[in-house]
Amino acid sequence: MEISGDEETVGDATPQTEPSSPQTSAPPPAPSPSEAARSVDIVVLPEERTYPLDGPTWAREKEELSYKVEFLGITMGYARFSFLGKVLLSGKETYHLRVRGWTSDLLSLIYPIDDTIDYYLDVQTMMPLRLEFTRSEKEDDVATYDQENGTIVYRYRKDGKIRKKVDVSPNVYDPVSAAYFFRTRDLETEKKELSMYAGGKVWEVSVKVMGSERIRTDGGEFDTNIIEPELRREGKVEDKKDMRMWMTRDENHVPVRLYAKFRKIRTWTLVGELLPDRDGG
């Protein structure tokens, strides 16, 4: 870790030291191609810049949202979204978001999962720039988004080798970054559409407010707007999915409940619901 002025450098950055004898010291070796591709500087900012008051309401302090995830009425696991503030990613202002997902106690006896993804999102657009995957059952990797050219490159963390490269479209989101994008908007007055990469496909996504409802969850009672996403590919609406999200009507726009129904061989339902602070493990 390197501290320079009021900024703290963490991540893959390596401190530089002055050689004791310029005449005899050898130049540092050039980084290998994999090291050069993986290198990134993540600079932690002072608190007044980490949680600036001119950002979205939910980004003005540390936020932690925990959810219970039910599949076909059975609690399968939990997810926690921790907003850790603004950092500099190779000199660019980004929001750092950590998402952890893990299976319930019963299911973990059969299929244990405890994975974490660190997101670095552009502060203006919420588009993902870098995702760092820490996996319990698979090898850790990193996804780098080239938003200008519309590509995503996945590299193994251990050696920097490319796992896969995906051609998507410029200015693309994933489901988590898309949700945070919509949290920054007044969906009752603004119509927004974006491209999203999910399930190996690129979708065009728009949302509309279907009404309002006061709902009760384990995390409390909330006045919410009912948000309905619409997914399209090549101009055709995806009619095999029924999705809704209940988002608080205050300035924080907290997702309180998510409902999804998928029709394949049979009908599957998935529900995510907000829990009290620190519930779920």
Secondary structure by P-SEA (a helix, b strand, c coil): ccccccbbbcccbbbbbbbcccccccccccccaaaaaabbbbbbcccccccccccccccccbbbbbbbbbcccccccbbbbbbbcbbbcccbbbbbbbbbbbbcccccccbbbbbbbbbbbccccccccbbbbbbcccccbbbbbccccbbbbbbccccccccbbbbbbcccccaaaaaaaaaacccccbbbbbbbbccccccbbbbbbcbbbbbbccccccbbbbbbbbbbccccccccbbbbbbbbccccccccbbbbbbbccbbbbbbbbbbcccccc
